[in-house]
């Protein structure tokens, strides 16, 4: 009888923590989410920079046009 009690406590005892697969999958999910957020912020920064450059290019073109008109 004591051997079956020992077996049941051995099978229901909590493990030493998260397994390798769980740790690896948690790391990959975290890395993926941070990559997506970083990609979004980089895209927004590039979009704002391109708009600024286009506006400055337009200003330069209008200044050159006014100078050539004289």
Buried (B, 14 or more C-beta within 10 A) or exposed (E): EEEEEEEEEEEEEEEEEEEEEEEEEEEEEEEEEEEEEEEEEEEEEEEEEEEEEEEEEEEEEEEEEEEEEE
